Amino acid sequence: MAPSLRSAFRSTVRKIWQTLSSIKTGVVLIILVVIFSAAGTVILQHPMTDADDMQRAYSPAMLRFLDVTGLTDIFHTRWFIALLILVSLSIIAASVQRFPNAWRFFARPYKSPDESFRKALPTQSQILVADEEQGLSAAERAFRHLGMKTERIVRPDSFSLFSERSRISEMAVYIVHASLLLIFLGFIVDSLYGWRGFLMLSPGTASNQIELKDGSQRTIPFSIRCDGTGEETYADGSPKRWWSKLAVVDGGREISRKEIVVNDPLVYQGLRFYQASWGRTGKLDQLMLSATPAKGGGAPQEISLALNQTVALDPDTSVQLVEFIPDFVVQDGRVYTRSKDIANPAVHMIVTSKKANTTVNVWLPEIQGIDENASSPYTFDAKDLKTGIYTGLQVSHEPGQWAVWAGVVLMAIGLTFVFYVIHVRFWVVPVVDARGQTLLWVGGTANRNRDAFELRFKNVVEQIQKEVKLQFMASAQAPATSNSGRKISRTTIAGR
């Protein structure tokens, strides 16, 4: 590669790196992710929304636009996955570029402030003391009283105290970065390898065939059996909750059971079965009737019929249920099914007489011009009917959820350190002023919430002053031969 081409390549790579590692780039990309994620909660999404509902919600032109741009399935589109990858690269680049300095600050804290540092520090104070040793001892007792540990720092030409708390707070931003990377990783894995489908079961049935959003079938290595399902309603008839009793059948054996409701799924082998819908199949399970002889005034008898079932009414007469229409309408002298909703039900029965070798078509309710109820040897009165019900289960395979939830927990920890844990540092250095007096220079800093730190620093200074005063009073009461006024030696400190 020619030097000019090599130089151009390096310059391009450097510019790309600088752009990716820029805080502005990361903020813009994260804002885009948030905007499109919010759009995914506002715009109806496949496959959770039925096609008919989508067509009712949007005009044909708008629906076509949303489908083409992928806005009806945002979290599985290639451009959204690419955006997540780009955000992740930006976070990694920004962390790599800034982490060495942050780690040096974390691993090797500045413990012995020089004169230039002391002059520039905005939060500082000076306390008059008798000598260096008494001043440092008083400061140690003050910090101990405030629940903080101290460290004596010995240098060839200086002595000082250093104290700090919550140094880990300096690394909180990288904890948040790691949590974002985990969350994005989980979304990317789910988008690439996850899938969602639907399973409809009636009580007593089992299946291992999942219908995917594209209409294809996916076979899972075990079966789900529905042992019961139902609906609870409010006083006005609106749904209160749906429930289903499910069982996992694996290898011919029942592995587990669970009653699920909305937002409380059954989980097995990484698959989640959510309660998504509930309804009636429009098919008749059982019809309860009262049959009374049309002539003779005999006692009525209670019978129960299932579809295509025949029941004997007497030794000569039987009745068979041949048709159930959940919502009927009559047009041109014929009976049609208008919908599967149990709104206007009708049943068609055939009453057979062996002796007369006749059959009579009986309809409930009576349909003028079609029924032959008047010719029937029995009159029927419907008491109750039970129709088939089904439970709709949304099935999801989300292999990246472990990363998402780990990222959420890690983010909670990181944000706790960011907002509630403050890294504070204090230095205490004995100094001599221009008049030859020994002073304790006390300085401090915090990485955030400076107003609260100012109050804390004031408490530290007041506690040191209190300890110095107590020490002075104790020294004044000591015998005159006391050596409390002796100045501390370098050898004495170094041997501590």
C-alpha positions as CSV (number, residue, x, y, z in Angstrom):
1,M,0.0,0.0,0.0
2,A,1.4,3.4,-1.0
3,P,2.3,5.8,1.8
4,S,-0.4,8.3,0.6
5,L,-3.1,5.5,0.6
6,R,-1.9,4.2,4.0
7,S,-2.1,7.7,5.4
8,A,-5.6,8.3,3.9
9,F,-6.8,5.0,5.3
10,R,-5.5,5.8,8.8
11,S,-7.0,9.2,8.6
12,T,-10.4,7.7,7.7
13,V,-10.2,5.1,10.4
14,R,-9.3,7.9,12.9
15,K,-12.2,10.0,11.9
16,I,-14.7,7.1,12.1
17,W,-13.3,6.2,15.6
18,Q,-13.6,9.8,16.8
19,T,-17.1,10.1,15.5
20,L,-18.1,6.8,17.2
21,S,-16.5,7.7,20.5
22,S,-18.1,11.1,20.6
23,I,-20.6,11.7,23.3
24,K,-22.8,13.6,20.9
25,T,-22.9,10.7,18.5
26,G,-23.9,8.3,21.3
27,V,-26.6,10.7,22.6
28,V,-28.1,11.1,19.2
29,L,-28.1,7.4,18.5
30,I,-29.7,6.6,21.9
31,I,-32.4,9.2,21.3
32,L,-33.2,7.6,17.9
33,V,-33.5,4.2,19.6
34,V,-35.9,5.7,22.2
35,I,-38.0,7.4,19.5
36,F,-38.4,4.2,17.4
37,S,-39.0,2.1,20.5
38,A,-41.8,4.5,21.6
39,A,-43.2,4.3,18.0
40,G,-43.3,0.5,18.4
41,T,-45.6,0.9,21.4
42,V,-47.9,3.4,19.7
43,I,-48.1,1.8,16.2
44,L,-50.0,-1.5,16.1
45,Q,-47.5,-4.3,15.7
46,H,-47.5,-7.7,14.0
47,P,-48.1,-10.4,15.0
48,M,-49.8,-9.3,18.2
49,T,-52.5,-7.4,16.2
50,D,-55.0,-9.2,13.9
51,A,-54.9,-8.3,10.3
52,D,-58.5,-7.2,10.4
53,D,-57.8,-4.8,13.3
54,M,-54.8,-3.4,11.4
55,Q,-57.0,-2.7,8.4
56,R,-59.7,-1.0,10.5
57,A,-57.1,1.2,12.3
58,Y,-55.2,2.5,9.2
59,S,-56.1,3.4,5.7
60,P,-54.8,1.1,2.9
61,A,-52.2,3.7,1.9
62,M,-51.0,4.3,5.4
63,L,-50.9,0.6,6.2
64,R,-48.9,-0.1,3.0
65,F,-46.4,2.6,4.1
66,L,-46.1,1.3,7.6
67,D,-45.5,-2.3,6.3
68,V,-42.9,-1.2,3.7
69,T,-40.9,0.8,6.2
70,G,-41.2,-1.9,8.8
71,L,-42.9,0.3,11.4
72,T,-45.5,-2.4,12.0
73,D,-42.8,-4.8,13.2
74,I,-40.1,-2.4,14.3
75,F,-38.2,-4.6,16.7
76,H,-37.5,-7.2,14.1
77,T,-36.5,-5.0,11.2
78,R,-32.9,-5.0,9.9
79,W,-32.5,-1.2,10.1
80,F,-33.5,-1.3,13.8
81,I,-31.1,-4.1,14.5
82,A,-28.4,-2.1,12.6
83,L,-29.2,1.0,14.8
84,L,-28.8,-1.1,18.0
85,I,-25.4,-2.4,16.7
86,L,-24.3,1.1,15.9
87,V,-25.3,2.4,19.4
88,S,-23.4,-0.5,20.9
89,L,-20.3,0.3,18.9
90,S,-20.5,3.9,19.9
91,I,-20.8,3.0,23.6
92,I,-17.8,0.6,23.3
93,A,-15.7,3.2,21.5
94,A,-16.5,5.9,24.0
95,S,-15.7,3.6,26.9
96,V,-12.5,2.4,25.5
97,Q,-11.3,5.9,24.8
98,R,-12.1,7.2,28.3
99,F,-11.6,4.2,30.5
100,P,-7.7,4.3,30.8
101,N,-7.9,7.8,32.5
102,A,-10.8,6.8,34.6
103,W,-9.0,3.6,35.7
104,R,-5.9,5.5,36.6
105,F,-8.0,7.9,38.7
106,F,-9.7,4.9,40.4
107,A,-6.7,2.7,40.9
108,R,-4.2,5.4,41.9
109,P,-6.0,8.2,43.8
110,Y,-4.1,11.4,44.4
111,K,-3.3,11.2,48.1
112,S,-0.6,13.8,48.7
113,P,-1.6,17.3,47.4
114,D,1.2,19.7,46.4
115,E,1.1,23.4,46.9
116,S,-0.3,24.2,43.5
117,F,-3.2,21.7,44.0
118,R,-3.9,23.2,47.4
119,K,-4.1,26.7,46.1
120,A,-6.5,25.7,43.2
121,L,-8.9,23.6,45.2
122,P,-12.1,25.5,45.7
123,T,-13.2,23.8,48.9
124,Q,-10.6,24.3,51.7
125,S,-10.0,25.6,55.2
126,Q,-7.1,26.2,57.6
127,I,-7.0,25.4,61.3
128,L,-4.4,26.7,63.8
129,V,-2.7,23.9,65.7
130,A,0.1,23.6,68.3
131,D,2.2,21.2,66.2
132,E,2.0,18.8,63.3
133,E,1.6,15.6,65.4
134,Q,-1.2,17.0,67.5
135,G,-3.0,18.4,64.4
136,L,-2.8,15.1,62.5
137,S,-3.9,13.2,65.6
138,A,-6.9,15.5,66.1
139,A,-7.9,15.1,62.4
140,E,-7.7,11.3,62.7
141,R,-10.0,11.3,65.7
142,A,-12.4,13.7,63.9
143,F,-12.6,11.5,60.8
144,R,-13.0,8.4,63.0
145,H,-15.9,10.1,64.9
146,L,-17.6,10.8,61.5
147,G,-17.2,7.2,60.5
148,M,-14.4,7.6,57.9
149,K,-11.1,5.8,57.7
150,T,-7.9,7.8,57.2
151,E,-4.5,7.0,55.8
152,R,-1.3,8.7,56.8
153,I,0.8,9.6,53.8
154,V,4.5,10.0,54.4
155,R,6.7,11.7,51.8
156,P,10.4,12.7,52.1
157,D,9.4,16.4,52.5
158,S,5.7,16.2,53.7
159,F,3.2,14.5,55.9
160,S,-0.6,14.4,55.3
161,L,-3.8,12.5,55.9
162,F,-6.0,11.2,53.2
163,S,-9.6,10.0,53.5
164,E,-12.2,9.0,50.9
165,R,-15.5,7.2,50.6
166,S,-17.4,5.5,47.7
167,R,-14.6,5.5,45.1
168,I,-16.6,3.0,43.1
169,S,-18.9,5.8,42.2
170,E,-16.3,6.9,39.7
171,M,-16.9,3.7,37.7
172,A,-20.7,4.0,37.8
173,V,-20.9,5.3,34.3
174,Y,-19.2,2.2,33.0
175,I,-21.7,0.0,34.9
176,V,-24.4,1.9,33.1
177,H,-22.6,1.4,29.7
178,A,-22.3,-2.3,30.4
179,S,-26.0,-2.5,31.2
180,L,-27.0,-0.8,28.0
181,L,-24.8,-3.2,26.0
182,L,-26.4,-6.2,27.7
183,I,-29.9,-4.8,27.0
184,F,-29.1,-4.1,23.3
185,L,-27.4,-7.6,23.0
186,G,-30.6,-9.2,24.3
187,F,-32.8,-7.3,21.8
188,I,-30.4,-8.2,18.9
189,V,-30.4,-11.9,19.8
190,D,-34.2,-11.9,20.1
191,S,-34.6,-10.1,16.8
192,L,-32.3,-12.6,15.0
193,Y,-33.1,-15.9,16.7
194,G,-36.4,-15.3,18.5
195,W,-39.9,-16.0,17.2
196,R,-43.5,-15.6,18.2
197,G,-46.6,-17.6,17.3
198,F,-50.1,-18.5,18.4
199,L,-51.7,-21.7,19.7
200,M,-55.4,-22.2,20.1
201,L,-56.7,-25.0,22.4
202,S,-60.0,-26.2,23.6
203,P,-60.4,-27.9,26.9
204,G,-59.2,-31.5,26.7
205,T,-57.1,-31.0,23.6
206,A,-53.3,-30.8,23.3
207,S,-50.9,-29.7,20.5
208,N,-47.3,-29.1,19.7
209,Q,-47.9,-27.1,16.5
210,I,-47.4,-23.4,16.8
211,E,-48.7,-21.1,14.0
212,L,-46.1,-18.4,13.2
213,K,-47.0,-14.9,12.0
214,D,-46.2,-15.8,8.4
215,G,-48.8,-18.6,8.5
216,S,-46.2,-21.4,8.7
217,Q,-46.3,-24.1,11.4
218,R,-43.5,-24.7,13.9
219,T,-43.2,-28.0,15.8
220,I,-42.0,-27.8,19.4
221,P,-40.5,-30.8,21.2
222,F,-43.3,-31.1,23.7
223,S,-47.1,-30.7,23.8
224,I,-49.3,-28.3,25.7
225,R,-52.6,-29.6,27.0
226,C,-55.5,-27.4,28.1
227,D,-57.3,-28.9,31.1
228,G,-59.8,-26.0,31.4
229,T,-60.3,-22.4,30.6
230,G,-62.7,-19.6,31.5
231,E,-63.6,-16.0,31.7
232,E,-64.5,-13.8,34.7
233,T,-66.5,-10.7,34.0
234,Y,-67.5,-7.5,35.8
235,A,-71.1,-6.7,36.7
236,D,-71.6,-4.9,33.3
237,G,-70.4,-8.0,31.4
238,S,-67.0,-6.7,30.4
239,P,-64.1,-9.2,30.7
240,K,-62.3,-9.1,34.1
241,R,-59.8,-11.8,33.5
242,W,-59.1,-14.9,31.4
243,W,-57.5,-18.0,32.8
244,S,-56.4,-21.4,31.5
245,K,-55.2,-24.5,33.2
246,L,-52.3,-25.9,31.2
247,A,-50.2,-29.0,31.4
248,V,-46.8,-29.7,29.8
249,V,-46.6,-33.2,28.2
250,D,-43.1,-34.2,27.3
251,G,-42.2,-37.7,26.1
252,G,-45.6,-39.0,27.0
253,R,-45.3,-37.8,30.6
254,E,-47.0,-34.9,32.3
255,I,-44.1,-32.7,33.5
256,S,-45.9,-29.7,35.1
257,R,-49.2,-27.9,35.5
258,K,-50.0,-24.2,35.9
259,E,-53.0,-21.9,35.8
260,I,-52.0,-18.9,33.7
261,V,-53.6,-15.5,33.4
262,V,-52.6,-12.4,31.5
263,N,-48.9,-11.4,32.3
264,D,-48.3,-14.7,34.2
265,P,-47.1,-17.1,31.6
266,L,-46.2,-20.8,31.6
267,V,-42.4,-21.1,31.0
268,Y,-40.8,-24.4,29.8
269,Q,-37.6,-25.0,27.9
270,G,-37.2,-21.3,27.1
271,L,-40.7,-21.0,25.6
272,R,-43.3,-18.7,27.2
273,F,-47.1,-19.3,26.8
274,Y,-49.1,-16.2,27.5
275,Q,-52.8,-15.9,27.9
276,A,-53.7,-13.8,24.9
277,S,-57.4,-14.3,24.1
278,W,-60.4,-16.3,25.0
279,G,-63.7,-17.0,23.2
280,R,-66.3,-19.3,22.0
281,T,-65.9,-21.6,19.1
282,G,-69.5,-21.3,17.9
283,K,-69.9,-25.1,18.2
284,L,-72.5,-26.7,20.4
285,D,-71.3,-29.0,23.2
286,Q,-74.6,-29.8,24.8
287,L,-78.3,-28.7,24.5
288,M,-80.7,-29.2,27.4
289,L,-84.4,-29.6,26.4
290,S,-87.8,-30.3,27.8
291,A,-89.8,-32.6,25.6
292,T,-93.6,-32.8,26.1
293,P,-96.0,-35.1,24.2
294,A,-98.1,-33.0,21.8
295,K,-101.2,-35.1,22.5
296,G,-102.3,-36.8,25.6
297,G,-100.9,-34.3,28.0
298,G,-98.1,-36.6,29.3
299,A,-95.4,-35.4,31.7
300,P,-92.5,-33.5,30.2
301,Q,-89.1,-35.1,30.2
302,E,-85.6,-33.5,30.4
303,I,-83.2,-34.6,27.8
304,S,-79.7,-33.6,26.8
305,L,-78.4,-33.6,23.2
306,A,-75.0,-33.2,21.6
307,L,-74.5,-32.6,17.9
308,N,-75.6,-35.7,15.8
309,Q,-76.7,-37.4,19.0
310,T,-80.0,-39.4,19.0
311,V,-82.1,-39.8,22.1
312,A,-85.2,-42.0,22.4
313,L,-88.3,-40.2,23.7
314,D,-90.5,-43.3,23.8
315,P,-90.3,-46.8,22.3
316,D,-91.5,-45.4,19.0
317,T,-90.1,-41.9,18.8
318,S,-86.5,-40.5,18.8
319,V,-85.0,-37.1,18.3
320,Q,-81.6,-36.2,16.7
321,L,-79.8,-32.9,16.9
322,V,-78.4,-32.3,13.3
323,E,-77.5,-28.7,13.2
324,F,-76.6,-25.8,15.4
325,I,-76.3,-22.2,14.1
326,P,-74.9,-19.7,16.7
327,D,-76.2,-16.6,14.8
328,F,-78.8,-17.3,12.2
329,V,-80.5,-15.3,9.5
330,V,-83.2,-16.3,7.1
331,Q,-82.9,-15.3,3.4
332,D,-84.9,-16.6,0.4
333,G,-86.5,-19.3,2.5
334,R,-83.2,-20.7,3.7
335,V,-81.3,-20.5,7.0
336,Y,-77.7,-19.1,7.0
337,T,-75.0,-18.5,9.5
338,R,-74.3,-14.9,10.0
339,S,-71.4,-15.2,12.5
340,K,-69.8,-17.5,15.0
341,D,-70.9,-15.3,17.9
342,I,-73.6,-16.7,20.1
343,A,-76.0,-13.9,19.3
344,N,-79.1,-15.4,17.7
345,P,-78.8,-19.2,18.1
346,A,-81.0,-21.8,16.4
347,V,-81.0,-25.6,16.5
348,H,-82.4,-28.0,13.9
349,M,-83.7,-31.4,15.1
350,I,-85.2,-34.4,13.4
351,V,-88.0,-36.3,15.1
352,T,-88.4,-39.8,13.8
353,S,-91.4,-42.1,14.3
354,K,-90.7,-45.8,13.6
355,K,-94.3,-46.9,13.4
356,A,-95.4,-44.2,11.0
357,N,-92.0,-44.2,9.3
358,T,-92.0,-40.4,9.2
359,T,-89.5,-37.7,10.0
360,V,-90.3,-34.2,11.1
361,N,-87.9,-31.2,11.0
362,V,-88.1,-29.2,14.2
363,W,-86.5,-25.8,14.6
364,L,-85.9,-23.9,17.8
365,P,-86.9,-21.1,17.7
366,E,-89.7,-21.7,15.2
367,I,-88.9,-20.4,11.7
368,Q,-92.0,-19.8,9.7
369,G,-92.1,-21.5,6.3
370,I,-89.2,-23.8,7.2
371,D,-90.0,-25.6,10.4
372,E,-92.5,-28.5,10.7
373,N,-92.9,-28.1,14.4
374,A,-96.7,-28.4,14.2
375,S,-96.4,-32.0,12.8
376,S,-94.1,-33.1,15.6
377,P,-95.5,-35.6,18.1
378,Y,-93.5,-33.7,20.8
379,T,-93.1,-30.1,21.6
380,F,-89.7,-28.9,22.8
381,D,-88.6,-26.1,25.1
382,A,-84.9,-25.2,25.2
383,K,-83.6,-24.9,28.8
384,D,-79.9,-24.3,28.3
385,L,-77.1,-24.7,25.9
386,K,-73.3,-25.1,26.3
387,T,-71.1,-24.1,23.5
388,G,-67.4,-24.8,22.9
389,I,-64.8,-22.4,24.2
390,Y,-61.1,-22.0,23.4
391,T,-58.1,-20.3,24.8
392,G,-55.7,-18.3,22.7
393,L,-52.0,-18.6,23.7
394,Q,-49.3,-16.4,22.5
395,V,-46.1,-18.4,22.3
396,S,-42.7,-16.7,22.3
397,H,-39.1,-17.9,22.1
398,E,-36.8,-15.1,23.4
399,P,-33.3,-16.4,23.9
400,G,-32.0,-12.9,24.6
401,Q,-34.2,-12.2,27.6
402,W,-31.5,-13.3,30.1
403,A,-29.3,-10.5,28.7
404,V,-32.1,-8.0,28.8
405,W,-33.0,-8.7,32.5
406,A,-29.3,-8.8,33.5
407,G,-28.9,-5.4,31.8
408,V,-31.9,-4.0,33.7
409,V,-30.6,-5.2,37.0
410,L,-27.1,-3.9,36.2
411,M,-28.6,-0.5,35.1
412,A,-30.5,-0.2,38.4
413,I,-27.2,-0.8,40.3
414,G,-25.3,1.7,38.0
415,L,-28.0,4.4,38.3
416,T,-28.1,4.0,42.1
417,F,-24.4,4.7,42.2
418,V,-24.7,7.6,39.7
419,F,-27.5,9.4,41.6
420,Y,-27.1,8.4,45.2
421,V,-23.5,7.4,45.8
422,I,-21.0,10.3,45.9
423,H,-17.3,9.9,45.8
424,V,-15.8,12.3,48.4
425,R,-12.1,12.9,49.2
426,F,-10.5,14.8,52.0
427,W,-6.9,15.9,52.5
428,V,-5.3,17.2,55.7
429,V,-1.8,18.7,55.4
430,P,0.2,20.5,58.1
431,V,1.7,23.7,56.7
432,V,3.6,26.7,58.2
433,D,2.4,30.2,57.3
434,A,4.5,33.3,56.8
435,R,4.5,34.1,60.6
436,G,5.8,30.6,61.4
437,Q,2.5,29.3,62.8
438,T,1.6,25.6,62.2
439,L,-1.7,25.2,60.4
440,L,-3.8,22.3,59.2
441,W,-4.8,22.8,55.7
442,V,-8.0,20.8,55.1
443,G,-9.4,20.3,51.6
444,G,-12.1,18.2,50.0
445,T,-13.9,17.5,46.8
446,A,-16.9,15.5,45.5
447,N,-17.7,14.2,42.1
448,R,-21.3,15.5,42.2
449,N,-23.9,17.3,44.4
450,R,-21.4,20.0,45.4
451,D,-24.0,21.9,47.6
452,A,-24.5,18.9,49.9
453,F,-20.8,18.4,50.0
454,E,-20.2,21.9,51.2
455,L,-22.3,21.2,54.3
456,R,-20.4,17.9,54.8
457,F,-17.1,19.6,54.5
458,K,-18.1,22.2,57.0
459,N,-19.0,19.5,59.5
460,V,-15.6,17.9,59.0
461,V,-13.8,21.2,59.7
462,E,-15.9,21.9,62.8
463,Q,-15.2,18.4,64.1
464,I,-11.5,18.8,63.6
465,Q,-11.6,22.2,65.4
466,K,-13.5,20.5,68.2
467,E,-10.8,17.8,68.5
468,V,-8.0,20.3,68.4
469,K,-9.7,22.3,71.2
470,L,-10.2,19.2,73.3
471,Q,-6.5,18.2,72.8
472,F,-5.3,21.7,73.7
473,M,-7.4,21.6,76.9
474,A,-5.9,18.2,77.8
475,S,-2.4,19.5,77.2
476,A,-3.0,22.5,79.4
477,Q,-3.9,20.3,82.3
478,A,-0.9,18.0,81.8
479,P,2.3,18.3,84.0
480,A,4.7,21.0,83.1
481,T,7.2,18.3,82.1
482,S,4.9,17.1,79.4
483,N,6.5,17.0,76.0
484,S,3.3,17.8,74.2
485,G,4.9,20.8,72.6
486,R,7.6,18.7,70.9
487,K,7.4,18.9,67.2
488,I,6.9,15.7,65.3
489,S,10.0,14.2,63.6
490,R,10.2,12.6,60.2
491,T,11.6,9.4,61.8
492,T,8.7,9.1,64.2
493,I,6.1,9.4,61.4
494,A,8.0,7.1,59.1
495,G,8.0,4.4,61.8
496,R,4.3,4.5,62.3
